[in-house]
Amino acid sequence: MQECANTMAERRWWPRLGLTLVLAAATGCSSGGSGPESETPTMEAPSDEEDGDVGDVGNNGDERDEPPAPPPSDGAELADVTAVSATGEAGSYTFAVTIRSPDTGCSQYADWWEVVSLDGRLIARRPLAHSHVDEQPFTRSAGSIDLAPEDLVIVRAHMSPGGYGGAALRGSVAAGFEAAEVAADFAVELADAEPQPPECAF
């Protein structure tokens, strides 16, 4: 009976969502020692490890102050651009582009990102020499991008062999970049333009 009392005392009662209903009978304890077991339910919450609801926090415990990434593309074989940052000066910017892609090796990987004008002209392309199976999402940079601060452009990625069609960002250096709806057939002819990526290394 003392062991039973200790068991009940050790229970944690957390007033939060996702509480699990557990019958006291499951503890093997009875209310009177020799009478029928109690039917009174008790509530016990799963641990954070079990329910996974601990939020997105940094190393210091503070919530990360990052803009939400665009939703993933509908096709699992497509590459999504999730973030773009620009440094430098007008006429010679460096873009750092973050990509999320379902790489499996050279048979399926994101093979470049590019900057395209709203009328479909290729402004810059950053070929990728290998897959990034164990590095997702990943960020790669390219410099000497000839743009004015206010020039509106689309930044998108290309998947081998899936092609274009993943999530893209639209914006300018001056105003920043945000998720954009880009038609699946927008400037698809650019897939044949130079520069092309080298042979996939791994």
C-alpha positions as CSV (number, residue, x, y, z in Angstrom):
1,M,0.0,0.0,0.0
2,Q,2.9,2.3,0.8
3,E,4.5,1.5,-2.6
4,C,1.2,2.3,-4.2
5,A,1.0,5.7,-2.5
6,N,4.5,6.5,-3.6
7,T,3.6,5.6,-7.2
8,M,0.7,8.0,-7.1
9,A,2.8,10.8,-5.5
10,E,5.4,10.5,-8.2
11,R,2.9,11.2,-11.0
12,R,3.4,14.5,-12.8
13,W,0.2,16.5,-13.4
14,W,0.7,19.0,-16.3
15,P,-2.1,21.3,-17.3
16,R,-1.4,21.2,-21.1
17,L,-2.9,19.9,-24.3
18,G,-2.4,16.3,-25.2
19,L,-3.1,14.9,-21.8
20,T,-3.4,11.1,-21.8
21,L,-6.1,9.5,-19.8
22,V,-4.8,6.6,-17.7
23,L,-7.0,4.5,-15.4
24,A,-5.8,4.1,-11.8
25,A,-6.3,0.4,-12.2
26,A,-3.3,0.3,-14.6
27,T,-1.0,1.1,-11.6
28,G,-2.1,-2.0,-9.8
29,C,-3.2,0.1,-6.9
30,S,-6.6,-0.3,-5.1
31,S,-8.4,2.2,-3.0
32,G,-8.9,-0.1,0.0
33,G,-6.2,-2.6,-0.3
34,S,-8.4,-5.7,-0.5
35,G,-11.5,-4.3,-2.2
36,P,-12.1,-3.9,-6.0
37,E,-9.7,-1.6,-7.8
38,S,-10.7,2.0,-8.2
39,E,-12.3,3.1,-11.5
40,T,-11.4,6.8,-11.0
41,P,-9.4,7.9,-14.0
42,T,-6.2,9.9,-13.6
43,M,-4.5,12.1,-16.2
44,E,-0.9,11.9,-17.1
45,A,0.8,14.0,-19.9
46,P,3.3,12.4,-22.3
47,S,6.8,13.7,-22.1
48,D,8.1,16.3,-24.6
49,E,10.1,13.6,-26.2
50,E,6.9,11.6,-26.8
51,D,4.6,14.3,-28.1
52,G,7.3,16.3,-29.9
53,D,5.6,19.6,-29.0
54,V,8.6,21.6,-27.7
55,G,8.6,24.4,-30.3
56,D,11.4,25.7,-32.5
57,V,14.0,27.1,-30.2
58,G,17.6,28.0,-30.5
59,N,20.5,27.0,-28.3
60,N,19.8,29.7,-25.8
61,G,16.1,28.6,-25.4
62,D,14.7,31.7,-27.2
63,E,12.4,31.2,-30.1
64,R,14.1,31.7,-33.5
65,D,13.3,35.0,-35.2
66,E,13.3,33.7,-38.8
67,P,10.8,34.3,-41.6
68,P,8.7,31.3,-42.4
69,A,9.9,29.3,-45.3
70,P,7.7,28.9,-48.3
71,P,5.6,25.7,-48.4
72,P,7.3,22.7,-50.1
73,S,6.6,22.0,-53.7
74,D,3.9,19.5,-54.6
75,G,6.3,17.2,-56.4
76,A,8.7,15.3,-54.1
77,E,11.3,15.3,-56.9
78,L,11.6,19.1,-57.1
79,A,14.0,21.6,-55.4
80,D,12.6,24.5,-53.3
81,V,14.3,27.8,-52.7
82,T,13.6,28.7,-49.1
83,A,15.8,31.8,-48.5
84,V,17.8,34.4,-50.4
85,S,20.1,37.1,-49.0
86,A,22.1,39.6,-50.9
87,T,25.3,41.5,-50.1
88,G,27.6,43.8,-52.0
89,E,26.7,46.8,-54.2
90,A,24.6,47.6,-57.2
91,G,25.9,45.9,-60.3
92,S,27.9,43.3,-58.4
93,Y,25.8,41.6,-55.7
94,T,26.5,38.3,-54.1
95,F,23.5,36.1,-53.5
96,A,23.4,33.4,-50.8
97,V,20.5,31.0,-51.7
98,T,19.2,28.2,-49.5
99,I,17.7,25.2,-51.1
100,R,15.7,22.2,-49.8
101,S,15.8,19.3,-52.2
102,P,15.1,15.5,-52.0
103,D,18.7,14.5,-53.1
104,T,19.5,10.8,-53.3
105,G,22.8,11.1,-55.1
106,C,23.7,11.8,-58.7
107,S,20.6,10.1,-59.9
108,Q,18.4,12.8,-58.2
109,Y,19.8,16.1,-56.9
110,A,19.5,19.9,-57.2
111,D,22.0,20.8,-59.9
112,W,21.7,24.7,-59.9
113,W,20.0,27.8,-58.7
114,E,19.4,30.8,-60.8
115,V,18.2,34.4,-60.9
116,V,15.7,35.2,-63.6
117,S,14.0,38.5,-64.7
118,L,10.3,38.7,-64.7
119,D,10.3,38.4,-68.4
120,G,12.2,35.2,-68.4
121,R,15.8,36.4,-69.0
122,L,18.6,34.5,-67.3
123,I,20.6,36.9,-65.1
124,A,22.8,34.5,-63.1
125,R,23.2,30.8,-62.5
126,R,25.1,28.9,-59.8
127,P,25.8,25.4,-60.9
128,L,26.1,22.7,-58.2
129,A,28.8,20.1,-58.6
130,H,27.3,17.3,-56.4
131,S,24.3,16.2,-54.5
132,H,23.6,17.2,-50.9
133,V,22.0,14.1,-49.4
134,D,23.2,14.7,-45.9
135,E,23.1,18.5,-45.9
136,Q,19.5,19.7,-46.1
137,P,18.6,22.4,-46.5
138,F,21.9,23.8,-47.8
139,T,23.1,27.3,-48.9
140,R,25.4,28.2,-51.7
141,S,26.6,31.6,-52.9
142,A,27.5,33.3,-56.2
143,G,28.8,36.8,-56.9
144,S,29.0,39.4,-59.6
145,I,25.3,39.4,-60.1
146,D,24.5,42.5,-62.2
147,L,21.3,44.0,-60.7
148,A,20.1,47.4,-59.5
149,P,18.7,47.4,-56.0
150,E,15.1,47.8,-57.2
151,D,15.2,45.1,-60.0
152,L,12.5,42.5,-59.4
153,V,13.7,39.0,-60.0
154,I,12.8,35.4,-59.4
155,V,15.2,33.0,-57.7
156,R,14.5,29.4,-58.4
157,A,16.3,26.0,-58.3
158,H,16.5,23.2,-60.9
159,M,16.4,19.5,-60.1
160,S,18.0,16.8,-62.0
161,P,16.0,15.1,-63.5
162,G,12.8,16.8,-62.3
163,G,13.5,20.3,-63.7
164,Y,11.9,23.5,-62.6
165,G,8.6,23.8,-60.6
166,G,9.7,23.9,-57.0
167,A,9.0,26.7,-54.6
168,A,10.6,30.0,-55.7
169,L,11.2,33.4,-54.2
170,R,10.4,36.8,-55.9
171,G,11.7,40.2,-54.9
172,S,14.6,42.6,-55.0
173,V,17.7,43.5,-53.1
174,A,16.1,46.6,-51.8
175,A,12.8,45.1,-50.7
176,G,13.8,41.5,-49.9
177,F,12.4,38.2,-51.2
178,E,9.2,36.3,-50.5
179,A,7.4,33.2,-51.7
180,A,5.9,33.6,-55.1
181,E,3.6,31.7,-57.4
182,V,5.6,30.8,-60.5
183,A,4.0,28.9,-63.4
184,A,5.5,25.5,-64.0
185,D,6.3,26.4,-67.6
186,F,7.8,29.7,-66.8
187,A,11.1,30.1,-68.9
188,V,11.6,26.4,-69.0
189,E,13.8,26.9,-72.1
190,L,16.5,28.2,-69.8
191,A,17.3,24.7,-68.8
192,D,19.5,24.5,-71.9
193,A,21.3,27.8,-71.3
194,E,24.9,28.1,-70.2
195,P,26.5,27.6,-67.8
196,Q,25.6,23.9,-67.3
197,P,26.6,22.1,-64.2
198,P,29.7,19.8,-64.4
199,E,29.3,16.1,-64.2
200,C,27.9,15.1,-60.8
201,A,30.8,14.2,-58.4
202,F,28.7,12.2,-55.9
